[in-house]
Amino acid sequence: MSRLRLGLALAGFVLAFIGVVLQDARLVWAAIAVLAGSLIMRVILRRRADREADTSL
């Protein structure tokens, strides 16, 4: 799942770069959505890891 999160982040940055270069607001908004998805995945994975650490004590 970490590779998927990293892939989403990289895709978001590439979309943001292309959107800025081409001055296309739709690409920039798509980049924001993809980066938000990556952030949500990070939060979910961190909470899951914290729960597993708490139960292993």
Phi, psi and omega in degrees: 000332179295324178295322178296317179296317178295320177297319177297318180296314179296318178297321178297317179293322177295316177298319179296316180298312180295320179297321179289317181298316181274356182053049180247109183296329180296320178292322178295317178295323176296321178297318179299318180295317180294317179294324176296321177298319178296319178295317179298319178297320180297316180297315180298314181295323179294317179297320180296318179294321178296319179296319179294324178292322179292324182282338181277350179285000000 
